[in-house]
Amino acid sequence: MPLFAIICDDRPGGQEIRAANRAAHLDYLRDTGVVVLAGPFQDDAGGMTGSLLVLDVADRAAAETWAAGDPYARAGLFASVAIRPWKKVVG
């Protein structure tokens, strides 16, 4: 199956939304079984400002459906979400 990178930027002031939904988000990542890697973007002070996820799913439609179901997305955390096909070369 192809890989897709999901690149998300938090909306301004989204720290409370992120904190309130973090456990559900992490459960979703684990329970869906399609996440290859995931982690937050950070500012210079170490605060979380967005997310990078790589999914192993059937197609773009599956990646879009997965992204829409993420508790962070459902809670309105993200100002923007980009989904791009991604090819692993190293690592």
C-alpha positions as YAML, in Angstrom:
chain: A
units: angstrom
residues:
- id: 1
  name: MET
  ca: [0.00, 0.00, 0.00]
- id: 2
  name: PRO
  ca: [1.18, 3.54, -0.60]
- id: 3
  name: LEU
  ca: [2.39, 5.91, 2.08]
- id: 4
  name: PHE
  ca: [0.90, 9.34, 2.70]
- id: 5
  name: ALA
  ca: [2.31, 12.18, 4.79]
- id: 6
  name: ILE
  ca: [-0.19, 14.28, 6.69]
- id: 7
  name: ILE
  ca: [1.18, 17.70, 7.63]
- id: 8
  name: CYS
  ca: [-0.94, 19.69, 10.08]
- id: 9
  name: ASP
  ca: [-0.51, 23.18, 11.51]
- id: 10
  name: ASP
  ca: [-2.33, 24.00, 14.74]
- id: 11
  name: ARG
  ca: [-4.61, 26.98, 14.84]
- id: 12
  name: PRO
  ca: [-3.45, 29.88, 17.03]
- id: 13
  name: GLY
  ca: [-4.25, 29.26, 20.67]
- id: 14
  name: GLY
  ca: [-4.80, 25.54, 20.08]
- id: 15
  name: GLN
  ca: [-2.79, 24.32, 23.07]
- id: 16
  name: GLU
  ca: [-5.88, 23.70, 25.21]
- id: 17
  name: ILE
  ca: [-7.58, 21.76, 22.39]
- id: 18
  name: ARG
  ca: [-4.42, 19.70, 21.90]
- id: 19
  name: ALA
  ca: [-4.11, 18.93, 25.62]
- id: 20
  name: ALA
  ca: [-7.80, 18.03, 26.02]
- id: 21
  name: ASN
  ca: [-7.74, 15.61, 23.07]
- id: 22
  name: ARG
  ca: [-4.22, 14.17, 23.32]
- id: 23
  name: ALA
  ca: [-5.18, 10.83, 24.91]
- id: 24
  name: ALA
  ca: [-7.92, 10.20, 22.33]
- id: 25
  name: HIS
  ca: [-5.54, 11.21, 19.51]
- id: 26
  name: LEU
  ca: [-2.84, 8.80, 20.72]
- id: 27
  name: ASP
  ca: [-5.42, 6.00, 21.08]
- id: 28
  name: TYR
  ca: [-6.60, 6.67, 17.51]
- id: 29
  name: LEU
  ca: [-3.04, 6.48, 16.19]
- id: 30
  name: ARG
  ca: [-2.47, 3.18, 17.94]
- id: 31
  name: ASP
  ca: [-5.88, 1.59, 17.37]
- id: 32
  name: THR
  ca: [-6.24, 2.29, 13.64]
- id: 33
  name: GLY
  ca: [-3.06, 0.34, 12.86]
- id: 34
  name: VAL
  ca: [-2.03, 2.39, 9.82]
- id: 35
  name: VAL
  ca: [0.41, 4.90, 11.34]
- id: 36
  name: VAL
  ca: [4.03, 4.35, 10.27]
- id: 37
  name: LEU
  ca: [5.36, 7.31, 12.23]
- id: 38
  name: ALA
  ca: [3.95, 10.34, 13.97]
- id: 39
  name: GLY
  ca: [5.02, 13.27, 16.09]
- id: 40
  name: PRO
  ca: [4.43, 16.93, 16.80]
- id: 41
  name: PHE
  ca: [6.10, 19.95, 15.26]
- id: 42
  name: GLN
  ca: [7.52, 22.23, 17.94]
- id: 43
  name: ASP
  ca: [8.37, 25.88, 18.34]
- id: 44
  name: ASP
  ca: [11.76, 27.02, 19.67]
- id: 45
  name: ALA
  ca: [10.51, 26.73, 23.25]
- id: 46
  name: GLY
  ca: [9.37, 23.13, 22.76]
- id: 47
  name: GLY
  ca: [5.65, 23.88, 22.50]
- id: 48
  name: MET
  ca: [3.66, 21.72, 20.09]
- id: 49
  name: THR
  ca: [2.54, 23.59, 16.98]
- id: 50
  name: GLY
  ca: [1.34, 20.91, 14.59]
- id: 51
  name: SER
  ca: [1.67, 17.28, 13.58]
- id: 52
  name: LEU
  ca: [3.46, 15.10, 11.05]
- id: 53
  name: LEU
  ca: [2.08, 11.63, 10.41]
- id: 54
  name: VAL
  ca: [2.91, 9.01, 7.81]
- id: 55
  name: LEU
  ca: [0.18, 6.50, 7.03]
- id: 56
  name: ASP
  ca: [0.24, 3.20, 5.17]
- id: 57
  name: VAL
  ca: [-3.21, 3.12, 3.57]
- id: 58
  name: ALA
  ca: [-4.83, 1.98, 0.32]
- id: 59
  name: ASP
  ca: [-5.15, 5.39, -1.35]
- id: 60
  name: ARG
  ca: [-5.58, 9.14, -0.88]
- id: 61
  name: ALA
  ca: [-9.27, 8.73, -0.06]
- id: 62
  name: ALA
  ca: [-8.35, 6.43, 2.84]
- id: 63
  name: ALA
  ca: [-5.77, 8.97, 4.06]
- id: 64
  name: GLU
  ca: [-8.36, 11.75, 3.88]
- id: 65
  name: THR
  ca: [-10.90, 9.66, 5.78]
- id: 66
  name: TRP
  ca: [-8.32, 8.78, 8.42]
- id: 67
  name: ALA
  ca: [-7.26, 12.43, 8.82]
- id: 68
  name: ALA
  ca: [-10.88, 13.57, 9.20]
- id: 69
  name: GLY
  ca: [-11.42, 10.99, 11.94]
- id: 70
  name: ASP
  ca: [-8.44, 12.08, 14.04]
- id: 71
  name: PRO
  ca: [-9.74, 13.44, 17.36]
- id: 72
  name: TYR
  ca: [-7.51, 16.51, 16.92]
- id: 73
  name: ALA
  ca: [-9.17, 17.26, 13.57]
- id: 74
  name: ARG
  ca: [-12.67, 16.61, 14.93]
- id: 75
  name: ALA
  ca: [-11.96, 19.02, 17.81]
- id: 76
  name: GLY
  ca: [-10.93, 21.79, 15.40]
- id: 77
  name: LEU
  ca: [-7.24, 21.91, 16.36]
- id: 78
  name: PHE
  ca: [-5.80, 22.33, 12.88]
- id: 79
  name: ALA
  ca: [-5.62, 25.55, 10.87]
- id: 80
  name: SER
  ca: [-4.42, 23.57, 7.86]
- id: 81
  name: VAL
  ca: [-3.95, 19.97, 6.80]
- id: 82
  name: ALA
  ca: [-1.99, 18.82, 3.75]
- id: 83
  name: ILE
  ca: [-1.96, 15.22, 2.54]
- id: 84
  name: ARG
  ca: [0.84, 14.22, 0.19]
- id: 85
  name: PRO
  ca: [2.01, 10.92, -1.25]
- id: 86
  name: TRP
  ca: [5.33, 10.02, 0.36]
- id: 87
  name: LYS
  ca: [8.07, 7.57, -0.58]
- id: 88
  name: LYS
  ca: [10.39, 6.15, 2.07]
- id: 89
  name: VAL
  ca: [13.98, 6.12, 0.83]
- id: 90
  name: VAL
  ca: [16.12, 5.97, 4.01]
- id: 91
  name: GLY
  ca: [15.32, 4.76, 7.51]
...
